[in-house]
Amino acid sequence: MMYDYQFGNKVYQYGQDLGMEYTTYQIMAPEQEQETQPGLEYKMVPRPIFDNPNYRGSGKLKDKVAIITGGDSGLGRAAAIAFVKEGAKVVIPYYNEHVDANETKDYIESLGGECLLLSGDISDNHFCTKIVEETLQRFGKINILVNNAGVQYQQDSLEHICDEQFDRTMKVNVYGMFYLTKKVLPHLHSGDSIINLSSVTAFFGEPQLIDYVTTKGAIIGFTRALARNLALKNIRVNAIAPGFFWTPLQPACWVKEKIPSLGADAAMARGAMPYELAPTFVFLASDDSSYMTGQVIHNNGGQVMG
């Protein structure tokens, strides 16, 4: 798989120095847009880097079974790859991104892992039932749930957010998480883990993502309340609030002119590739975080601190 990539303040292509100096921030991608939500990874330029070849698993998730919604691409794909390297079997519910999903499955199988793909709408309660039933039929148990699937739409003002958009954003980002978690919960046991995806935007209030930010704030509240509710059962519930990562959501959401500057307002003056978040997923899914629940981990390059 070939793509341009950044290192320091220069751009490289296939290992060749293109000599492109950055000025005030590091450009991760050129202008581009996609017309469908939540976006297609195989159409992105450059392709996101989802696996760190230097990452070596140590059996932290050996024999665990993980459901990762939206694991066909982006941050979910990076989590799935890392989980497999740590010995887990993965179930990937996704919407209709069949090319991305099958690429992910092929990659997982090339690592010697097992992957079950399930296509459907996470906001449909019946699909959530199917996810749990087919996971149990295939693997016999569930240990980890990653509520990662989501949509986001750029709008300049509240008046521009139509009822249909608001309803769709809420149903995918919040209802889907609620439905699936409720159906998974009876099958979780002591030591198991739930990981929810919030966003840095919930902490600084991105003005062009009002409905999306609303859902990401709700996810934080859900995480904290459920964590207290399940604490004595030793089922941990935590959240991650990523900053700008190069995933299909970005070109599917923003106008193309905004793409090169995404991540520029972080202290590190850059966005990130999905593989940079993968170890955080492993930490929260494994016994390494055995005394952590109800927390929000901030991987945002210093965009929001404190």
LOMARLO-885587 format. One line per field, with one value per residue (C-alpha): residue number from 1; residue in three letters; x, y, z. Coordinates in Angstrom, 2 decimals. Layout:
// residues N
vodren c(NUM,...)
doba c(ALA,...)
c1 c(X,...)
c2 c(Y,...)
c3 c(Z,...)
//
This chain:
// residues 306
vodren c(1,2,3,4,5,6,7,8,9,10,11,12,13,14,15,16,17,18,19,20,21,22,23,24,25,26,27,28,29,30,31,32,33,34,35,36,37,38,39,40,41,42,43,44,45,46,47,48,49,50,51,52,53,54,55,56,57,58,59,60,61,62,63,64,65,66,67,68,69,70,71,72,73,74,75,76,77,78,79,80,81,82,83,84,85,86,87,88,89,90,91,92,93,94,95,96,97,98,99,100,101,102,103,104,105,106,107,108,109,110,111,112,113,114,115,116,117,118,119,120,121,122,123,124,125,126,127,128,129,130,131,132,133,134,135,136,137,138,139,140,141,142,143,144,145,146,147,148,149,150,151,152,153,154,155,156,157,158,159,160,161,162,163,164,165,166,167,168,169,170,171,172,173,174,175,176,177,178,179,180,181,182,183,184,185,186,187,188,189,190,191,192,193,194,195,196,197,198,199,200,201,202,203,204,205,206,207,208,209,210,211,212,213,214,215,216,217,218,219,220,221,222,223,224,225,226,227,228,229,230,231,232,233,234,235,236,237,238,239,240,241,242,243,244,245,246,247,248,249,250,251,252,253,254,255,256,257,258,259,260,261,262,263,264,265,266,267,268,269,270,271,272,273,274,275,276,277,278,279,280,281,282,283,284,285,286,287,288,289,290,291,292,293,294,295,296,297,298,299,300,301,302,303,304,305,306)
doba c(MET,MET,TYR,ASP,TYR,GLN,PHE,GLY,ASN,LYS,VAL,TYR,GLN,TYR,GLY,GLN,ASP,LEU,GLY,MET,GLU,TYR,THR,THR,TYR,GLN,ILE,MET,ALA,PRO,GLU,GLN,GLU,GLN,GLU,THR,GLN,PRO,GLY,LEU,GLU,TYR,LYS,MET,VAL,PRO,ARG,PRO,ILE,PHE,ASP,ASN,PRO,ASN,TYR,ARG,GLY,SER,GLY,LYS,LEU,LYS,ASP,LYS,VAL,ALA,ILE,ILE,THR,GLY,GLY,ASP,SER,GLY,LEU,GLY,ARG,ALA,ALA,ALA,ILE,ALA,PHE,VAL,LYS,GLU,GLY,ALA,LYS,VAL,VAL,ILE,PRO,TYR,TYR,ASN,GLU,HIS,VAL,ASP,ALA,ASN,GLU,THR,LYS,ASP,TYR,ILE,GLU,SER,LEU,GLY,GLY,GLU,CYS,LEU,LEU,LEU,SER,GLY,ASP,ILE,SER,ASP,ASN,HIS,PHE,CYS,THR,LYS,ILE,VAL,GLU,GLU,THR,LEU,GLN,ARG,PHE,GLY,LYS,ILE,ASN,ILE,LEU,VAL,ASN,ASN,ALA,GLY,VAL,GLN,TYR,GLN,GLN,ASP,SER,LEU,GLU,HIS,ILE,CYS,ASP,GLU,GLN,PHE,ASP,ARG,THR,MET,LYS,VAL,ASN,VAL,TYR,GLY,MET,PHE,TYR,LEU,THR,LYS,LYS,VAL,LEU,PRO,HIS,LEU,HIS,SER,GLY,ASP,SER,ILE,ILE,ASN,LEU,SER,SER,VAL,THR,ALA,PHE,PHE,GLY,GLU,PRO,GLN,LEU,ILE,ASP,TYR,VAL,THR,THR,LYS,GLY,ALA,ILE,ILE,GLY,PHE,THR,ARG,ALA,LEU,ALA,ARG,ASN,LEU,ALA,LEU,LYS,ASN,ILE,ARG,VAL,ASN,ALA,ILE,ALA,PRO,GLY,PHE,PHE,TRP,THR,PRO,LEU,GLN,PRO,ALA,CYS,TRP,VAL,LYS,GLU,LYS,ILE,PRO,SER,LEU,GLY,ALA,ASP,ALA,ALA,MET,ALA,ARG,GLY,ALA,MET,PRO,TYR,GLU,LEU,ALA,PRO,THR,PHE,VAL,PHE,LEU,ALA,SER,ASP,ASP,SER,SER,TYR,MET,THR,GLY,GLN,VAL,ILE,HIS,ASN,ASN,GLY,GLY,GLN,VAL,MET,GLY)
c1 c(0.00,1.61,1.00,2.72,3.53,5.03,8.06,9.27,8.74,9.01,6.83,8.08,6.71,7.76,10.82,11.87,12.26,9.94,11.41,8.10,8.65,5.76,5.25,3.05,1.69,2.17,-0.19,-1.48,-3.61,-4.48,-7.94,-10.58,-14.22,-16.50,-20.25,-21.29,-21.24,-19.40,-16.85,-14.71,-11.11,-10.06,-10.80,-8.66,-5.43,-3.14,-4.43,-4.52,-1.79,-3.68,-0.91,2.45,4.69,6.84,3.90,4.35,1.53,2.18,-1.04,-2.82,-6.15,-5.52,-8.78,-10.89,-13.75,-14.23,-17.06,-15.84,-18.54,-17.25,-14.15,-14.01,-11.94,-10.41,-9.88,-11.98,-9.74,-6.63,-8.20,-9.16,-5.63,-4.05,-6.58,-5.80,-2.07,-2.82,-4.67,-8.34,-10.97,-12.92,-16.45,-16.85,-20.35,-20.24,-22.74,-22.18,-18.45,-17.90,-14.53,-13.04,-14.53,-13.13,-9.72,-9.72,-10.80,-8.11,-5.45,-6.56,-6.48,-3.00,-1.94,-3.47,-6.49,-10.22,-12.76,-16.54,-18.06,-21.69,-23.25,-26.18,-27.35,-26.18,-29.14,-31.48,-32.28,-32.85,-29.38,-27.89,-29.70,-28.23,-24.72,-24.91,-26.57,-24.07,-21.10,-22.23,-22.96,-19.49,-17.30,-19.44,-18.73,-18.18,-15.47,-14.93,-17.31,-15.96,-18.70,-16.83,-19.30,-20.44,-21.35,-20.66,-21.91,-20.48,-23.01,-22.26,-25.11,-27.83,-30.42,-28.77,-29.14,-32.32,-34.42,-33.45,-29.72,-30.11,-32.17,-29.61,-26.65,-28.37,-29.53,-26.18,-23.92,-26.10,-28.99,-26.73,-24.36,-27.29,-28.97,-25.82,-24.43,-27.77,-27.77,-24.10,-24.20,-25.86,-22.94,-20.11,-18.37,-15.87,-12.78,-14.55,-14.49,-16.63,-14.89,-16.88,-15.63,-16.22,-14.28,-12.05,-14.84,-16.95,-14.34,-13.83,-17.21,-16.55,-18.97,-19.61,-20.46,-23.19,-25.23,-22.13,-20.68,-24.01,-23.76,-20.14,-21.03,-23.83,-21.35,-19.22,-22.25,-23.27,-19.74,-19.54,-23.00,-22.62,-19.16,-20.56,-23.47,-21.16,-18.17,-18.97,-19.36,-15.81,-16.95,-15.00,-16.45,-14.16,-14.07,-11.53,-11.77,-9.58,-8.36,-7.97,-7.12,-6.96,-10.06,-12.90,-15.07,-12.89,-13.30,-16.91,-17.67,-15.59,-15.46,-12.30,-10.56,-10.51,-8.78,-5.14,-5.49,-7.13,-5.01,-3.18,-4.58,-3.15,-0.03,1.86,0.61,-0.43,-3.12,-2.48,-2.75,-5.09,-2.27,-1.26,-4.48,-4.36,-2.33,-4.93,-7.64,-5.49,-4.80,-8.49,-9.48,-6.80,-5.98,-3.43,-6.35,-7.82,-8.24,-9.62,-13.29,-15.44,-12.47,-11.94,-8.52,-7.44,-5.34,-5.36,-1.81,-2.38,-5.40,-7.20,-5.32,-6.44)
c2 c(0.00,3.27,6.79,10.03,10.44,13.04,12.84,15.96,18.90,17.14,14.97,11.64,9.36,5.73,6.74,9.55,13.03,15.41,18.38,20.04,22.38,23.06,26.55,26.99,23.44,20.03,19.25,15.70,15.64,17.77,19.18,16.48,15.68,12.66,12.74,9.86,9.38,8.02,7.98,5.48,4.85,3.35,6.68,8.79,10.49,9.61,6.36,6.39,4.43,1.99,-0.38,0.27,-2.55,-2.15,-2.91,-6.37,-7.96,-9.71,-11.66,-8.94,-9.89,-13.58,-15.50,-12.33,-11.51,-7.86,-6.12,-2.93,-0.88,0.92,-1.26,-1.43,1.76,4.67,4.41,1.25,-0.49,0.49,-0.88,-4.13,-4.69,-4.03,-6.27,-9.12,-8.65,-9.02,-12.31,-11.22,-12.31,-9.39,-8.74,-5.69,-4.28,-1.67,0.23,-0.35,0.24,-3.24,-2.55,-1.14,-3.93,-6.68,-5.01,-5.01,-8.65,-9.69,-7.81,-9.41,-12.86,-12.17,-11.73,-15.09,-13.51,-14.15,-11.54,-11.60,-8.86,-7.78,-5.12,-3.03,0.18,0.51,2.80,-0.14,-2.00,-5.23,-5.03,-4.68,-7.87,-9.59,-8.43,-10.03,-13.23,-13.82,-13.00,-15.59,-18.11,-17.69,-17.16,-18.11,-15.02,-11.26,-9.55,-6.13,-3.64,-0.63,1.87,3.61,4.08,7.64,10.32,14.06,16.80,20.30,23.14,26.82,27.48,25.83,27.08,25.04,21.75,20.17,17.87,14.87,15.52,16.01,12.84,10.82,12.09,11.31,7.87,6.69,8.24,7.81,5.42,2.87,2.94,2.58,-0.27,-2.32,-1.80,-2.84,-6.05,-6.86,-6.18,-9.47,-11.34,-9.38,-10.59,-9.37,-7.98,-7.15,-3.68,-1.14,1.65,4.58,7.11,10.74,13.60,16.55,18.67,18.03,19.94,23.02,23.14,22.97,25.62,23.88,20.49,21.44,18.26,16.04,17.77,17.28,13.52,13.39,15.16,12.67,9.82,11.20,11.35,7.83,6.58,8.07,6.96,3.43,3.14,3.82,1.47,-1.42,-0.72,-3.36,-5.94,-5.09,-4.23,-1.14,1.65,4.33,6.76,8.15,11.73,11.81,14.96,15.16,11.76,11.13,8.94,8.77,11.02,14.01,14.20,13.03,15.95,19.02,21.22,20.36,23.67,22.83,19.46,20.66,22.74,20.09,19.50,22.81,24.20,21.37,22.17,19.62,21.45,18.28,15.66,11.98,8.66,5.99,3.67,6.30,5.66,1.86,1.35,3.39,0.98,-1.95,-0.28,0.26,-3.23,-5.07,-5.65,-2.82,-0.49,-2.73,0.20,2.69,3.32,6.32,8.13,10.01,9.69,12.65,11.80,15.16,16.42,19.09,20.68,20.61,20.35,19.94)
c3 c(0.00,-1.13,0.14,0.98,4.65,6.94,9.18,10.95,8.65,5.31,3.10,1.81,-0.89,-0.92,1.13,-1.22,0.26,-1.60,0.27,1.12,4.05,6.42,7.70,10.77,10.91,9.39,6.52,6.75,3.60,0.56,-0.11,-0.68,-0.01,0.05,-0.47,1.80,5.56,7.45,4.60,2.71,3.69,0.36,-1.36,0.98,-0.15,1.50,2.94,6.77,8.54,10.75,11.86,13.42,12.16,15.27,17.58,19.06,21.02,24.32,24.82,26.80,25.20,24.64,24.00,24.47,22.09,21.13,19.28,17.60,15.87,12.81,12.91,9.14,8.94,10.82,14.57,14.76,12.23,14.19,17.39,15.67,14.36,17.76,19.53,17.14,17.72,21.44,20.87,20.63,18.16,16.71,15.49,13.25,12.74,9.97,7.84,4.12,3.57,2.12,0.44,3.66,5.77,3.60,3.48,7.27,7.45,4.97,6.94,10.21,8.66,7.26,10.90,11.78,13.49,13.30,12.23,11.81,9.63,10.10,7.86,9.07,10.71,14.33,15.07,14.37,17.60,15.66,14.10,17.59,18.59,15.53,16.45,19.88,18.63,15.83,18.06,20.59,17.88,16.34,19.40,22.41,24.53,24.62,26.70,25.15,23.55,21.67,20.76,17.98,15.11,14.45,11.95,11.85,9.55,9.15,9.43,9.96,12.40,14.45,11.96,9.22,11.11,9.80,11.97,9.84,10.36,14.10,14.36,12.35,14.37,17.67,16.56,15.24,17.88,21.00,20.37,18.71,21.69,24.10,22.20,21.73,25.22,26.74,24.70,25.35,29.09,30.22,28.63,30.29,33.43,36.00,34.28,31.02,29.48,27.62,25.67,24.28,21.74,22.66,21.06,21.84,20.34,23.45,25.47,23.31,21.56,17.82,16.47,13.14,14.69,17.17,16.93,16.85,19.93,21.69,21.15,22.27,25.50,26.04,25.58,28.43,30.73,29.73,30.40,33.89,34.99,33.64,35.17,38.66,38.01,37.07,39.32,41.95,39.18,38.09,34.58,33.58,31.42,30.02,27.12,24.69,23.42,20.30,18.66,14.88,13.40,9.67,9.26,6.70,8.89,7.98,4.18,4.57,6.91,6.14,3.06,1.15,1.94,5.65,5.32,5.14,8.32,10.52,13.61,13.21,16.49,18.59,20.62,18.52,15.37,13.59,13.27,13.86,12.09,13.52,14.65,17.21,19.14,19.01,22.26,24.18,23.09,24.24,27.59,28.32,27.11,29.10,32.75,32.48,33.35,36.06,38.50,35.98,35.30,34.42,32.89,29.65,28.02,25.91,22.85,21.09,20.61,23.25,21.60,24.94,28.24,31.83)
//
